[in-house]
Amino acid sequence: MASLVIYYLSQQRLPRSFFLIPTSLALVTSLLILFYISTTSNLFPHHPPQPSLSSFAHHLIIPSQSQRSLPPNSAPNGNNEVFHDTDIFLQDYKEMKRSFKIYVYPHRKDDPFANALLPVDFEPAGNYASESYFKKVLLKSHFITKDPTKAHLFFLPFSIARLRHDTRVGVAGIQDFVRDYIFNISHKYEYWNRTGGADHFYVACHSIGRSAMEKATQVKFNAIQVVCSSSYFLSGYITHKDACLPQIWPRKEEPPNLLSSNRTKLAFFAGGINSPVRERLLQVWRNDPEIFVHFGRLKTSYADAMLGSMFCLHVKGFEVNTARIADSLYYGCVPVIIANYYDLPFADILNWKSFSVVVATLDIPLLKKILKGISSNEYMRLKSNVLKVRKQFQWHLLPTDYDAFNMVMYELWLRRSFSTVSLSTFEHSKSTNDFT
């Protein structure tokens, strides 16, 4: 019957306007739906105009000293909060300080590789100091236990940074060293074998650490990797099991007085052009009067350049990590992170949106538009929060509450439950294998 009707209509000479009726009805209906959505939902929010950075005075209002020294639990609520949940963090942090215990595999001073297994006997320095600082402070802390039955986690104390400079090992021999080290402790002690290494961790800041576990896959996939080059684009790094170690250039002096800083530049970057991302940044912005991008040695002070900039750019080089985030925070400059797939330091704890700007590498040509689109009020919020999180990115030989050492310890504290789950899985797998 339907086919007969279609045939009949096809033989008729209907007016052209007849065929426009369904299209017109569909268009009117769509417009009515869009109008209804725009008036009843928040898909099209209407924001009152705010002053932009292009009209923002260069002489910025800096928070008072009392604001800069606020404790973590006094941070404002909502998106301004520098911690994801301040109350939970403070409660867990207190418990971590009270009960967390680490067992370190013991090594004598006359061990042939004592230089890589024991803490350094000097104050760490340089670009990869975070690795040495952590071990040096940990072994003198109250977190250490000599009773392995009381330990939540076990520390593998080999130093990737020291091994790469050891002529007996070098970069080419690190994989063999780690493999042999795990073989030795697994035969000398029972702790690695109970979990397949799931309640063990190691710390490395140099990027060589990323490939150091290729001949010890249980370390890579089971143990907790606390590394500076924490990219979740890499197959060997597992977010939430592993953790980011902040790369921090050590400084003995107190942070500079920011009340006198005059931030006349919109943004600043200086460094080697050692990646396509940095090449693109230089190509687009090298001659811009507001975004200062410099390759090679600066003619002026690096500190003065950061103190004179509103935003400081952290741009991916060989790896996603550099010390520039910590540098930015130290000098009170809002960090702009241009490094895709970077699992940022303390991401489980800190709300990075409250004190930094993240820009996709593809959006480098839009960088000025993005930064100038930030209102003066929003900039001051970011700036204020930068000062609140500076202490989380500082190392001390005698650690202070909420500094870099204690924040790394808190990240490990969060992961102790993961090792318990892994232990159950490992034991189940082992019993199944034994049965078969």
C-alpha positions as CSV (number, residue, x, y, z in Angstrom):
1,M,0.0,0.0,0.0
2,A,2.8,2.4,1.0
3,S,4.6,1.8,-2.3
4,L,1.4,2.6,-4.2
5,V,1.1,5.9,-2.4
6,I,4.8,6.8,-3.1
7,Y,4.2,5.9,-6.8
8,Y,1.1,8.1,-6.9
9,L,2.9,11.0,-5.4
10,S,5.8,10.7,-7.7
11,Q,3.4,11.0,-10.7
12,Q,1.8,14.2,-9.4
13,R,3.1,17.7,-10.2
14,L,3.1,19.1,-6.7
15,P,4.1,22.7,-6.0
16,R,7.8,23.2,-5.1
17,S,6.8,24.9,-1.8
18,F,5.3,21.5,-0.7
19,F,8.7,20.0,-0.3
20,L,10.0,23.0,1.8
21,I,7.5,22.5,4.5
22,P,9.3,19.6,6.4
23,T,12.6,21.4,6.2
24,S,11.1,24.6,7.5
25,L,9.4,22.8,10.4
26,A,12.7,21.1,11.4
27,L,14.6,24.4,11.4
28,V,12.0,26.2,13.5
29,T,11.9,23.3,16.0
30,S,15.7,23.3,16.3
31,L,15.7,27.1,17.0
32,L,13.1,26.7,19.7
33,I,15.1,23.9,21.3
34,L,18.3,26.0,21.4
35,F,16.4,29.0,22.8
36,Y,14.9,26.8,25.5
37,I,18.4,25.4,26.4
38,S,20.0,28.8,26.5
39,T,17.4,30.2,28.9
40,T,17.2,27.3,31.3
41,S,20.7,25.8,31.5
42,N,24.3,26.8,32.2
43,L,25.6,25.7,28.8
44,F,25.7,29.3,27.7
45,P,26.8,31.2,30.9
46,H,26.7,35.0,30.9
47,H,29.6,36.4,32.7
48,P,29.9,40.1,33.7
49,P,32.9,41.7,31.9
50,Q,36.1,41.8,34.0
51,P,39.2,43.8,33.4
52,S,41.8,41.9,31.4
53,L,45.6,41.7,31.9
54,S,46.0,44.1,28.9
55,S,44.7,46.9,31.1
56,F,46.2,45.6,34.3
57,A,48.7,47.9,36.0
58,H,52.3,46.7,36.1
59,H,52.6,47.6,39.7
60,L,50.7,44.6,41.2
61,I,49.1,44.4,44.6
62,I,51.1,41.8,46.5
63,P,49.4,39.8,49.3
64,S,50.4,40.8,52.8
65,Q,52.9,38.8,54.9
66,S,50.0,37.4,57.0
67,Q,48.3,36.1,53.8
68,R,51.5,34.6,52.6
69,S,52.1,32.5,55.7
70,L,48.6,31.1,56.0
71,P,48.5,27.4,57.1
72,P,47.1,24.9,54.6
73,N,43.8,24.6,56.5
74,S,43.0,28.3,56.1
75,A,42.9,28.2,52.3
76,P,39.6,29.4,50.8
77,N,37.0,27.0,49.7
78,G,36.0,26.1,46.1
79,N,38.3,26.5,43.1
80,N,40.6,28.7,45.1
81,E,41.6,25.8,47.4
82,V,45.2,24.9,46.8
83,F,44.6,21.4,48.2
84,H,41.9,19.1,46.7
85,D,40.5,18.5,50.2
86,T,42.3,20.4,52.9
87,D,40.6,18.7,55.8
88,I,41.3,15.2,54.6
89,F,44.9,16.1,53.7
90,L,45.6,17.6,57.2
91,Q,44.0,14.6,58.9
92,D,46.0,12.0,56.8
93,Y,49.2,14.1,57.0
94,K,49.0,14.0,60.8
95,E,48.5,10.2,60.8
96,M,51.4,9.8,58.3
97,K,53.8,11.7,60.5
98,R,52.8,9.6,63.5
99,S,52.8,6.1,62.1
100,F,54.4,5.8,58.6
101,K,57.5,3.5,58.7
102,I,60.0,2.7,56.0
103,Y,62.6,-0.1,55.9
104,V,65.8,0.7,54.0
105,Y,67.9,-2.3,52.8
106,P,71.1,-1.9,54.8
107,H,74.5,-1.4,53.3
108,R,77.9,-1.0,54.9
109,K,80.3,1.9,54.3
110,D,82.8,-0.5,52.9
111,D,80.4,-1.8,50.3
112,P,82.0,-1.5,46.9
113,F,79.0,0.6,45.7
114,A,78.5,2.6,48.9
115,N,78.8,5.8,46.8
116,A,75.5,4.8,45.1
117,L,73.7,3.0,48.0
118,L,74.4,5.3,50.9
119,P,73.4,9.0,51.2
120,V,75.9,11.6,49.8
121,D,78.2,13.1,52.5
122,F,77.7,16.6,51.1
123,E,74.8,19.0,50.6
124,P,73.2,18.1,47.3
125,A,73.4,20.6,44.4
126,G,72.6,20.8,40.8
127,N,69.6,20.0,38.5
128,Y,69.0,16.5,39.9
129,A,69.5,17.3,43.6
130,S,66.0,16.1,44.5
131,E,67.1,12.5,44.4
132,S,70.0,13.0,46.8
133,Y,68.0,15.3,49.1
134,F,65.3,12.8,49.5
135,K,67.6,9.9,50.5
136,K,69.8,12.1,52.7
137,V,66.8,13.4,54.7
138,L,64.9,10.1,54.8
139,L,67.7,8.1,56.4
140,K,67.9,10.6,59.3
141,S,64.1,10.9,59.8
142,H,61.8,9.3,62.3
143,F,60.1,7.4,59.4
144,I,63.0,4.8,59.3
145,T,62.5,1.5,61.1
146,K,65.1,-1.2,61.6
147,D,62.3,-3.7,62.1
148,P,61.0,-4.8,58.7
149,T,57.9,-6.4,60.2
150,K,56.8,-2.8,61.1
151,A,57.4,-1.3,57.7
152,H,54.7,-0.1,55.4
153,L,57.1,0.2,52.5
154,F,60.7,-0.9,51.6
155,F,63.2,1.6,50.0
156,L,65.6,0.4,47.3
157,P,68.4,2.9,48.0
158,F,70.4,2.8,44.7
159,S,71.1,6.2,43.2
160,I,70.6,6.4,39.4
161,A,72.4,9.8,39.4
162,R,75.4,8.4,41.1
163,L,75.6,5.2,39.1
164,R,75.6,7.1,35.8
165,H,78.8,8.8,36.9
166,D,80.4,5.6,38.2
167,T,83.0,4.5,35.7
168,R,82.4,0.8,36.7
169,V,78.7,1.2,35.8
170,G,77.9,4.2,33.6
171,V,74.7,4.8,31.6
172,A,75.2,1.5,29.7
173,G,75.5,-0.6,32.8
174,I,72.7,0.7,35.0
175,Q,70.2,-1.8,33.8
176,D,72.5,-4.7,34.7
177,F,73.2,-3.1,38.1
178,V,69.5,-2.8,39.0
179,R,68.8,-6.4,37.8
180,D,71.6,-7.8,39.9
181,Y,70.6,-5.7,42.9
182,I,67.1,-7.1,42.9
183,F,68.4,-10.6,42.4
184,N,70.7,-10.2,45.5
185,I,68.1,-8.7,47.9
186,S,65.4,-11.2,46.7
187,H,67.8,-14.1,47.7
188,K,69.1,-12.5,50.9
189,Y,65.8,-11.2,52.2
190,E,62.2,-12.5,52.0
191,Y,60.5,-9.1,51.7
192,W,60.7,-8.6,47.9
193,N,59.4,-12.1,47.3
194,R,56.3,-11.6,49.4
195,T,54.8,-9.0,47.1
196,G,56.8,-9.2,43.9
197,G,58.2,-5.8,44.9
198,A,54.8,-4.1,45.2
199,D,55.6,-2.6,48.6
200,H,59.0,-1.4,47.5
201,F,60.0,1.9,45.9
202,Y,63.0,3.7,44.4
203,V,63.7,7.4,43.7
204,A,65.3,8.8,40.6
205,C,65.4,12.3,39.1
206,H,67.6,11.9,36.1
207,S,65.8,10.8,32.9
208,I,68.1,7.8,32.7
209,G,66.0,6.3,35.5
210,R,63.2,5.9,32.9
211,S,65.0,3.1,31.2
212,A,67.1,1.8,34.1
213,M,64.5,-0.9,34.9
214,E,64.3,-2.5,31.5
215,K,66.1,-5.7,32.7
216,A,64.1,-5.7,36.0
217,T,60.5,-5.6,34.8
218,Q,59.2,-6.4,38.3
219,V,60.6,-3.1,39.5
220,K,59.0,-1.2,36.6
221,F,55.6,-2.7,36.8
222,N,55.3,-3.7,40.5
223,A,57.4,-1.3,42.6
224,I,56.5,2.3,43.2
225,Q,58.6,4.6,41.0
226,V,59.2,8.1,42.4
227,V,60.6,9.8,39.4
228,C,61.0,13.4,38.0
229,S,60.3,12.3,34.4
230,S,56.7,11.3,35.3
231,S,54.9,11.2,31.9
232,Y,51.8,9.1,31.7
233,F,52.4,8.9,27.9
234,L,55.2,6.4,28.7
235,S,54.3,2.7,29.2
236,G,56.7,2.3,32.1
237,Y,55.1,4.9,34.2
238,I,51.8,4.1,35.9
239,T,49.9,7.0,37.3
240,H,48.6,6.6,40.9
241,K,50.9,3.6,41.4
242,D,54.0,5.7,40.7
243,A,54.6,9.3,41.8
244,C,56.2,12.4,40.5
245,L,59.3,13.7,42.3
246,P,59.5,17.5,41.9
247,Q,62.7,18.6,40.2
248,I,64.0,21.5,42.4
249,W,67.1,23.5,42.1
250,P,68.3,23.7,45.8
251,R,68.6,27.1,47.3
252,K,69.8,27.9,50.8
253,E,68.5,31.5,51.0
254,E,65.0,32.5,51.9
255,P,62.6,33.3,49.0
256,P,63.0,36.9,47.7
257,N,61.0,39.8,48.9
258,L,58.2,40.0,46.3
259,L,56.9,43.3,47.6
260,S,59.5,45.2,45.5
261,S,59.0,43.1,42.3
262,N,57.9,45.1,39.2
263,R,56.4,42.6,36.7
264,T,56.5,44.4,33.4
265,K,56.8,41.3,31.1
266,L,53.8,39.2,30.3
267,A,55.7,35.9,30.1
268,F,59.3,34.6,30.2
269,F,61.2,31.5,29.1
270,A,64.9,30.9,28.8
271,G,66.6,27.6,28.1
272,G,68.0,25.2,25.5
273,I,66.0,24.5,22.4
274,N,66.1,20.7,22.7
275,S,62.6,19.6,21.6
276,P,60.1,20.4,18.9
277,V,57.9,22.1,21.5
278,R,60.6,24.6,22.4
279,E,61.4,25.1,18.7
280,R,57.8,26.0,18.1
281,L,57.8,28.4,21.0
282,L,60.9,30.1,19.8
283,Q,59.6,30.2,16.2
284,V,56.3,31.9,17.2
285,W,57.3,34.3,20.0
286,R,61.1,35.0,19.6
287,N,60.5,38.6,18.5
288,D,57.5,39.5,20.6
289,P,57.7,42.5,22.9
290,E,55.5,41.0,25.7
291,I,56.5,37.3,25.7
292,F,60.2,37.0,26.3
293,V,61.6,33.8,24.8
294,H,65.4,33.4,24.9
295,F,67.7,30.7,23.7
296,G,71.2,30.3,25.3
297,R,72.8,32.3,28.1
298,L,70.9,35.4,29.4
299,K,72.6,38.8,29.4
300,T,70.6,39.7,32.5
301,S,70.0,37.8,35.8
302,Y,67.7,34.8,35.5
303,A,66.2,35.7,38.9
304,D,65.5,39.3,37.7
305,A,63.8,38.0,34.6
306,M,61.5,35.8,36.6
307,L,60.8,38.5,39.2
308,G,60.0,40.9,36.3
309,S,57.5,38.5,34.6
310,M,53.8,37.8,35.4
311,F,53.9,34.3,33.9
312,C,56.9,32.0,33.7
313,L,56.8,29.2,31.1
314,H,57.6,25.6,31.8
315,V,58.2,24.1,28.4
316,K,58.9,20.4,27.7
317,G,62.4,19.7,26.7
318,F,63.9,16.2,26.4
319,E,61.5,15.2,29.1
320,V,58.2,16.7,30.5
321,N,60.0,17.8,33.7
322,T,62.4,20.7,34.4
323,A,63.2,22.7,37.5
324,R,61.3,25.7,36.0
325,I,58.0,25.1,37.9
326,A,59.9,25.2,41.3
327,D,61.8,28.3,40.0
328,S,58.6,30.0,39.1
329,L,57.0,29.4,42.5
330,Y,60.2,30.5,44.2
331,Y,60.2,33.8,42.5
332,G,56.4,34.3,42.8
333,C,55.8,33.9,39.1
334,V,52.6,32.1,37.9
335,P,53.8,28.9,36.1
336,V,52.5,28.2,32.7
337,I,52.9,24.5,31.9
338,I,53.4,23.6,28.2
339,A,54.2,19.9,28.5
340,N,51.6,17.4,27.4
341,Y,51.1,14.2,29.5
342,Y,53.1,15.6,32.5
343,D,51.8,13.9,35.7
344,L,52.5,17.0,37.8
345,P,54.2,16.8,41.2
346,F,51.8,16.1,44.1
347,A,48.8,16.0,41.7
348,D,47.0,13.7,44.2
349,I,47.2,16.5,46.8
350,L,47.5,19.9,45.1
351,N,44.8,21.6,42.9
352,W,47.1,22.9,40.1
353,K,44.3,24.9,38.6
354,S,44.4,27.2,41.6
355,F,48.0,28.4,41.0
356,S,49.1,27.6,37.5
357,V,48.0,27.7,33.8
358,V,48.1,24.6,31.6
359,V,48.4,25.2,27.9
360,A,48.4,22.4,25.3
361,T,51.5,22.3,23.0
362,L,49.2,22.8,20.0
363,D,48.0,26.1,21.4
364,I,51.4,27.7,21.5
365,P,50.3,30.2,18.8
366,L,47.4,31.2,21.1
367,L,49.6,31.7,24.1
368,K,49.3,35.5,24.3
369,K,45.5,35.4,23.8
370,I,45.2,32.8,26.6
371,L,47.3,34.8,29.0
372,K,45.7,38.1,28.2
373,G,42.3,36.5,28.5
374,I,42.9,36.0,32.3
375,S,41.3,38.7,34.2
376,S,43.2,40.8,36.8
377,N,41.1,39.3,39.6
378,E,41.9,35.8,38.4
379,Y,45.6,36.6,38.0
380,M,45.7,37.9,41.6
381,R,44.1,34.7,42.8
382,L,46.7,32.6,41.0
383,K,49.5,34.8,42.3
384,S,48.2,34.6,45.9
385,N,48.1,30.8,45.6
386,V,51.6,30.6,44.2
387,L,52.8,32.0,47.5
388,K,50.8,29.5,49.4
389,V,52.4,26.5,47.7
390,R,56.0,27.6,47.6
391,K,56.9,25.6,50.7
392,Q,55.8,22.4,49.0
393,F,58.7,22.9,46.5
394,Q,61.6,23.5,48.8
395,W,64.1,21.0,50.2
396,H,65.6,21.3,53.7
397,L,68.3,19.1,55.3
398,L,66.1,19.5,58.4
399,P,62.7,19.0,56.9
400,T,59.8,21.3,57.9
401,D,56.1,20.5,57.7
402,Y,54.6,20.5,54.2
403,D,58.0,20.9,52.5
404,A,59.0,18.8,49.5
405,F,60.3,15.9,51.6
406,N,57.2,15.6,53.6
407,M,55.0,15.9,50.5
408,V,56.8,13.0,48.8
409,M,56.4,11.0,52.0
410,Y,52.7,11.7,51.9
411,E,52.5,10.6,48.3
412,L,54.1,7.3,49.4
413,W,51.8,7.1,52.4
414,L,48.8,7.2,50.0
415,R,50.3,4.4,48.0
416,R,50.9,2.0,50.9
417,S,47.3,0.7,50.4
418,F,48.0,0.0,46.7
419,S,50.9,-2.3,47.8
420,T,48.5,-4.1,50.0
421,V,46.1,-4.7,47.1
422,S,49.0,-5.8,45.0
423,L,50.2,-8.2,47.7
424,S,46.8,-9.9,47.7
425,T,46.8,-10.1,43.9
426,F,50.4,-11.4,43.9
427,E,49.7,-14.1,46.6
428,H,46.6,-15.2,44.7
429,S,48.5,-15.4,41.5
430,K,51.4,-17.3,43.2
431,S,49.0,-19.8,44.8
432,T,47.3,-20.4,41.4
433,N,50.6,-20.9,39.7
434,D,51.7,-23.3,42.5
435,F,48.5,-25.2,42.0
436,T,48.9,-25.5,38.3
